[in-house]
């Protein structure tokens, strides 16, 4: 008499192939993939928040194209003045913790060996 394959596989399943074993394997792979490499970011990272919230809090951006809008060329001579005003506004709005993180990242990038 023929047997059903699922029933046979349930009886003869390997330890690593059980449902709980598969879940453990997936969890271990996820934890390895999501590990943050830089210590300066890892210390400030809050695991309860989303990635977007964490990056906003740290002063980093997910998409640089959205953080710095593309300027449309126009014929006005006040472009340089507008840029200077915007730079001062950005400097006022950044907290000290964000600037500390950015300076640490710049130091790491400066000391990194060239590829």
C-alpha positions in Angstrom: 0.0 0.0 0.0 1.3 3.5 -0.8 2.0 5.9 2.0 1.5 9.6 2.1 4.8 11.5 1.7 4.0 14.1 4.4 3.2 11.4 6.9 6.4 9.6 6.1 8.5 12.7 6.3 7.0 13.6 9.7 8.0 10.2 11.1 11.5 10.3 9.6 12.3 14.0 10.0 15.8 15.0 10.9 16.5 17.1 14.0 17.6 20.2 11.9 14.6 19.9 9.7 11.9 20.3 12.3 9.8 23.4 12.4 11.4 24.7 15.6 14.9 24.1 14.1 14.0 26.0 11.0 12.8 29.0 13.1 16.0 29.0 15.1 18.1 28.9 11.9 16.1 31.9 10.5 16.5 33.9 13.7 20.2 33.3 13.8 20.6 34.4 10.1 18.7 37.5 10.8 20.7 38.5 13.8 24.0 38.1 11.9 22.7 40.1 8.9 21.4 43.0 11.0 24.5 43.5 13.2 25.7 47.1 13.0 29.4 47.2 12.1 30.4 50.7 13.5 30.6 50.9 17.3 29.7 54.7 17.4 26.4 53.9 15.7 25.8 50.7 17.6 26.1 52.5 21.0 23.5 55.1 20.1 21.1 52.7 18.3 17.7 52.1 20.0 16.4 48.6 19.1 12.8 49.6 20.0 12.7 52.2 17.3 12.5 51.7 13.5 15.5 52.2 11.3 14.1 55.5 9.9 13.5 56.8 13.4 17.0 55.9 14.6 18.6 57.5 11.6 16.6 60.7 12.1 17.6 60.8 15.7 21.3 60.3 14.9 21.2 63.0 12.2 21.7 60.7 9.3 19.5 60.3 6.2 18.2 57.1 4.5 18.0 58.7 1.1 20.4 61.6 0.4 18.3 62.6 -2.6 15.4 63.5 -0.4 17.5 65.2 2.3 19.1 67.7 -0.1 16.6 68.8 -2.8 17.8 69.5 -6.3 17.9 73.2 -7.1 16.3 74.5 -10.3 18.6 76.9 -12.1 17.3 80.5 -12.3 18.8 83.8 -13.3 18.7 85.5 -9.9 21.9 86.8 -8.4 20.8 85.9 -4.8 21.7 82.2 -5.1 24.8 82.6 -3.1 23.0 84.5 -0.4 20.2 81.9 -0.2 22.7 79.1 0.2 24.5 81.0 3.0 21.2 81.5 4.8 20.3 77.8 4.5 23.7 76.7 5.8 23.3 78.8 9.0 19.8 77.4 9.5 21.1 73.8 9.2 23.8 74.6 11.7 21.4 76.0 14.3 19.0 73.0 14.1 21.6 70.2 14.7 22.0 69.1 18.3 25.5 68.4 19.7 25.1 64.6 19.8 24.4 64.5 16.1 27.5 66.5 15.3 29.6 64.3 17.7 28.5 61.2 15.7 29.2 62.9 12.4 32.7 64.0 13.5 33.4 60.4 14.7 32.3 59.0 11.3 34.5 61.6 9.5 37.5 60.5 11.6 36.8 56.9 10.9 36.6 57.6 7.1 39.8 59.7 7.2 41.7 56.8 8.9 40.3 54.1 6.7 42.8 52.5 4.3 42.2 53.3 0.6 40.7 50.5 -1.5 
